[in-house]
Amino acid sequence: MSRAGLWVAQAAPILASLALAFLLAVLFALILGVSPGEMLSVVASRFGTYAWGQVLYKATFLIFTGLAVALAFSGGLFNIGAEGQAVIGSLTCALVGILAAPWPAVLLLPLAIAGAFLGGGLWGLIPGWLKARWGTHEVINTIMLNFIALALSNFLIARHLGLPETVRTAEIGPGASLPRLDGIVPGMRGAAVNVSLVLAVVCAVLAHLFLRHTRAGLELRAVGGGRRQAWMLGIQPAGRTRLAFFLAGGMAGLVGTNFVLGYKHYYEDGFSGGIGFLGIAVALLARNQPLMVVPAALFFGFLSQAGLLVNTMLPREVVDILTGAILLTFIAGEKLRQRWVRQQGVPGHGIAPAAGRGA
């Protein structure tokens, strides 16, 4: 098969998903008596620099949670716990910023970022350890840990860590704050995007280099390809499983750098709003390739912001329907693409290794 043919095969499911989303948006507009042309005109006219700043802010969350899902997928694991890992990492980040508030920025800022990564990583290590030790299914474990994380953070804020009559902590020390970009880019004033966007892109590059150019990353991918084969190659699947979940949880925990360090400067209960679950959509659309997580996150950030701009014309739930339609179309198209590629004799072009294959 030619290289051009492979590129077409790779792009076809994504283009089909986007085309269906566009057609569904037009269909919903017609059903609700809204002119599709007027709807598109509103999006185009209101999508200024501020709106793009909000897209970047939302995409930053999704880069971190998308990487959390993609890294676990690389090891043949399904991490549905990015939501809980993001919550615990963000709370840990805020606590470090509060407890060490008097420290200078040169110490406090790296410590707060490390707190976010370690908080999420240690929370992610729980299902990793359970999977490695007893083989318990990570999907069930991570779902349950999401509920535990949300309930635990709610309890701590309500009873111990929150300010009176609020659902948030005190503010972090000034040295832990990340600068926002609204003062740098003209017209972006008020947008929440901040320097954690740069950190997110750096993490995507590092995740790519880790998986492709380090021994641990290659071993992790080998485990994702089949645990029995990994054993035969002398690789310990249990250790790589724990590593995958620790790194995945750490990536999700870095969500705290965007919300706590770069935007609100405190932890607020209920801030996550499903970003962990949307990270699954981002990772799937990116085919679990860390570098592709960035444009996939930008697309979903754009879709969310566009939905806000037309919320007086279309219900907010339309965005959720479009997201689901994109994923269903992409998964169906990806299955067809895999079958076609196999018929052409080109192996190794799937969505992700099957979780637990060969276990």
C-alpha positions in Angstrom: 0.0 0.0 0.0 1.3 3.5 -0.8 2.0 6.1 1.8 -0.7 8.3 0.4 -3.2 5.4 0.8 -2.2 4.9 4.4 -2.7 8.7 5.1 -6.1 8.6 3.5 -7.0 5.5 5.6 -5.8 7.2 8.8 -7.8 10.4 8.1 -11.0 8.8 6.9 -12.6 7.9 10.3 -11.8 11.4 11.7 -13.2 13.2 8.7 -16.3 11.1 8.7 -16.8 11.8 12.4 -16.5 15.6 11.9 -18.8 15.5 8.8 -21.5 13.7 10.8 -21.2 16.1 13.7 -21.6 19.1 11.3 -24.6 17.4 9.6 -26.2 16.7 13.0 -25.7 20.3 14.2 -27.5 21.5 11.0 -30.3 18.9 11.5 -30.8 20.0 15.2 -30.9 23.6 14.1 -33.6 22.9 11.5 -35.7 20.8 13.9 -35.6 23.7 16.5 -36.4 26.2 13.8 -33.0 27.9 13.7 -31.4 28.9 10.5 -28.1 26.9 10.1 -26.6 29.8 8.3 -27.5 32.2 11.1 -26.1 29.7 13.6 -22.7 29.5 11.8 -22.7 33.3 11.4 -23.1 33.7 15.1 -20.2 31.4 15.8 -18.0 33.1 13.2 -18.8 36.6 14.4 -18.4 35.9 18.1 -15.3 33.7 17.9 -12.8 36.4 18.7 -9.5 36.4 20.6 -11.2 36.0 23.9 -13.1 32.9 22.7 -9.9 31.3 21.4 -8.4 32.0 24.8 -11.2 30.0 26.4 -10.7 27.2 23.9 -7.1 27.0 24.9 -8.0 27.0 28.6 -10.5 24.1 28.2 -8.1 22.3 25.9 -5.4 22.4 28.6 -7.6 20.3 30.9 -8.3 17.8 28.1 -4.6 17.5 27.1 -3.8 16.4 30.7 -6.7 14.0 31.0 -6.3 12.7 27.4 -2.7 11.9 28.2 -3.8 10.1 31.4 -6.0 7.8 29.3 -3.6 7.4 26.4 -0.6 6.4 28.6 -2.7 3.7 30.3 -4.0 2.5 26.9 -0.4 2.1 25.8 0.0 -0.5 28.5 -3.2 -2.3 27.6 -5.1 -0.6 30.5 -8.3 1.3 30.5 -8.0 4.3 32.8 -11.5 5.7 33.5 -10.2 7.3 36.7 -8.8 10.5 35.3 -11.6 12.5 36.9 -10.8 11.3 40.4 -7.0 11.6 39.8 -7.5 15.2 38.6 -9.5 16.0 41.7 -7.0 14.6 44.1 -4.0 16.1 42.2 -5.7 19.5 42.2 -6.5 19.4 45.9 -2.9 18.3 46.7 -1.6 21.1 44.6 -3.7 23.7 46.5 -2.7 22.3 49.9 1.0 22.6 49.0 0.4 26.2 47.8 -1.4 27.1 51.0 0.9 25.3 53.5 4.1 26.6 52.0 2.7 30.0 51.0 5.5 32.1 52.6 8.1 30.3 50.5 9.7 32.1 47.5 8.4 31.3 44.0 11.5 29.5 43.0 10.7 26.8 45.5 7.0 27.0 45.9 6.0 26.8 42.3 7.9 23.7 41.4 6.8 22.1 44.7 3.1 22.9 43.9 3.4 21.4 40.4 5.1 18.3 41.9 2.3 18.1 44.5 -0.3 18.0 41.7 1.6 15.2 39.8 2.3 13.1 42.9 -1.2 13.5 44.3 -2.8 12.3 41.0 0.0 9.7 40.5 -0.5 8.1 44.0 -4.2 8.0 43.5 -3.7 6.4 40.1 -1.3 3.9 41.7 -4.1 2.4 43.7 -5.9 0.7 40.8 -2.5 -0.1 39.3 -1.4 -1.9 42.4 -4.7 -3.8 42.7 -4.4 -4.8 39.0 -0.8 -5.9 39.4 -1.3 -7.7 42.7 -4.6 -9.5 42.3 -5.6 -8.9 38.7 -8.8 -6.9 39.6 -10.3 -5.1 36.7 -9.0 -1.6 36.4 -12.3 -0.3 34.9 -14.3 -1.2 38.0 -11.5 0.1 40.3 -11.1 3.4 38.6 -14.9 4.1 38.4 -15.2 3.4 42.1 -12.2 5.6 42.9 -13.7 8.4 41.0 -16.7 8.4 43.4 -14.4 8.1 46.4 -12.2 11.0 45.2 -15.2 13.3 44.7 -16.7 12.3 48.0 -13.4 12.6 49.9 -12.7 16.1 48.5 -16.2 17.2 49.2 -15.9 16.0 52.8 -12.6 17.7 53.4 -13.7 21.0 51.9 -17.0 21.0 53.8 -15.6 19.9 57.2 -11.9 20.8 57.4 -10.2 22.7 54.5 -12.9 25.0 53.2 -13.5 28.6 54.1 -16.7 29.2 56.1 -19.9 29.1 53.9 -17.9 28.3 50.8 -16.9 25.2 48.8 -13.3 26.3 48.3 -10.0 26.4 50.1 -8.0 29.5 51.0 -5.9 31.0 48.3 -2.4 29.7 47.5 0.7 31.7 48.1 1.5 34.3 45.4 4.7 32.5 44.5 2.7 29.4 43.3 0.7 31.3 40.7 1.2 30.7 37.0 0.9 33.8 34.8 -2.2 34.1 32.6 -1.8 34.9 28.9 -4.5 37.5 28.7 -2.0 40.2 29.6 0.3 39.0 26.8 -2.0 38.5 23.8 -4.0 41.6 22.8 -7.7 41.1 22.9 -7.6 38.0 25.2 -8.3 40.0 28.4 -10.4 38.0 30.8 -9.7 34.6 29.2 -8.5 32.0 31.7 -5.8 30.4 29.5 -2.4 30.5 31.3 1.1 29.1 31.2 0.0 25.6 32.2 -1.0 25.3 28.5 2.8 25.2 27.7 3.3 22.6 30.5 0.5 20.5 28.9 2.2 20.6 25.5 5.6 19.8 27.0 4.0 16.8 28.8 2.6 15.5 25.5 6.1 15.7 23.9 7.6 14.0 27.0 5.0 11.2 26.9 5.7 10.6 23.2 9.5 10.4 23.9 8.9 8.2 26.8 6.8 5.7 24.9 8.9 5.7 21.8 12.5 6.2 22.9 13.0 4.8 26.4 13.3 1.2 27.6 10.5 1.6 30.2 8.2 3.0 27.6 8.9 0.3 25.0 8.4 -2.3 27.7 5.1 -0.7 28.6 4.0 -0.9 25.0 5.1 -4.5 24.9 2.9 -5.3 27.9 0.1 -3.6 26.1 0.6 -5.9 23.1 0.2 -9.0 25.2 1.2 -9.9 28.8 2.2 -13.5 27.9 4.5 -12.3 25.2 5.9 -9.7 27.6 6.7 -12.5 30.1 8.5 -14.4 27.4 10.6 -11.3 26.7 11.6 -11.1 30.4 9.4 -8.1 31.1 7.5 -7.9 34.4 3.9 -6.9 33.5 3.1 -6.1 37.1 5.8 -3.4 37.4 4.8 -1.8 34.1 1.1 -1.8 35.1 1.9 0.1 38.3 4.2 2.5 36.3 1.5 3.1 33.7 -1.1 4.0 36.3 1.2 6.2 38.3 2.2 8.2 35.2 -1.4 8.4 34.0 -2.6 9.6 37.4 0.2 12.1 37.5 -0.8 13.5 34.1 -4.4 13.9 35.3 -3.3 15.5 38.6 -1.5 18.2 36.6 -5.0 19.6 35.8 -4.5 21.4 39.1 -1.8 23.6 37.5 -4.4 24.9 35.1 -7.3 25.5 37.5 -5.5 26.1 40.9 -2.2 27.7 39.9 -3.2 29.4 36.7 -6.8 30.5 37.1 -8.6 30.5 40.5 -5.6 30.3 42.8 -7.6 28.0 45.2 -9.3 24.6 45.0 -13.0 24.6 44.5 -15.2 21.6 45.0 -17.0 20.4 41.9 -14.7 22.2 39.4 -13.9 19.1 37.3 -17.3 18.8 35.6 -16.5 15.6 33.6 -13.1 16.5 32.2 -11.8 13.1 33.1 -14.5 11.3 31.0 -14.1 13.7 28.1 -10.4 12.8 28.3 -11.4 9.3 27.1 -13.0 10.9 24.0 -9.8 12.9 23.4 -7.5 9.9 23.7 -9.7 7.8 21.4 -9.8 10.5 18.7 -6.0 10.9 19.0 -5.6 7.1 18.6 -3.8 7.2 22.0 -0.8 9.0 20.4 0.4 11.6 22.9 1.2 14.2 20.2 -2.2 13.8 18.6 -3.9 14.4 22.0 -3.1 18.1 21.6 -5.1 18.8 18.4 -7.9 16.4 19.6 -8.2 18.4 22.9 -8.3 21.7 20.9 -11.1 20.3 18.8 -13.2 19.4 21.8 -12.4 22.7 23.5 -13.6 24.5 20.3 -16.8 22.4 20.3 -17.5 23.3 23.9 -16.9 27.0 23.4 -18.9 27.1 20.2 -21.8 25.5 22.1 -21.7 28.3 24.7 -21.8 30.9 21.9 -25.0 29.5 20.4 -26.6 28.4 23.7 -29.5 30.9 23.2 -30.2 29.1 19.9 -29.5 25.5 20.6 -29.7 23.6 24.0 -26.4 23.0 25.7 -27.0 19.2 25.5 -26.6 19.3 21.7 -22.8 19.5 22.3 -22.9 16.3 24.4 -24.9 14.6 21.6 -22.4 15.7 19.0 -19.5 14.5 21.1 -21.2 11.1 21.4 -21.9 11.0 17.7 -18.3 11.9 16.8 -17.0 9.0 19.0 -19.4 6.4 17.8 -18.7 7.3 14.1 -15.0 7.4 14.8 -15.0 4.0 16.5 -17.1 2.4 13.7 -14.9 4.0 11.1 -11.7 2.9 12.9 -12.9 -0.7 12.9 -13.6 -0.6 9.2 -10.2 1.0 8.6 -8.4 -1.7 10.6 -10.1 -4.4 8.6 -9.2 -2.7 5.3 -5.6 -2.2 6.4 -5.3 -5.8 7.4 -6.6 -6.9 4.0 -3.9 -4.8 2.4 -1.3 -6.5 4.5 -0.2 -3.6 6.7 -0.2 -4.6 10.4 -0.1 -2.4 13.5 -2.7 0.3 12.9 -5.2 -0.2 15.6 -6.8 2.2 18.1 -5.0 0.7 21.1 -3.8 -2.6 22.5 -6.6 -4.6 24.0 -6.7 -4.2 27.8 -5.4 -7.3 29.5 -4.7 -9.2 26.3 -2.9 -12.4 26.9 -3.4 -12.1 30.7 
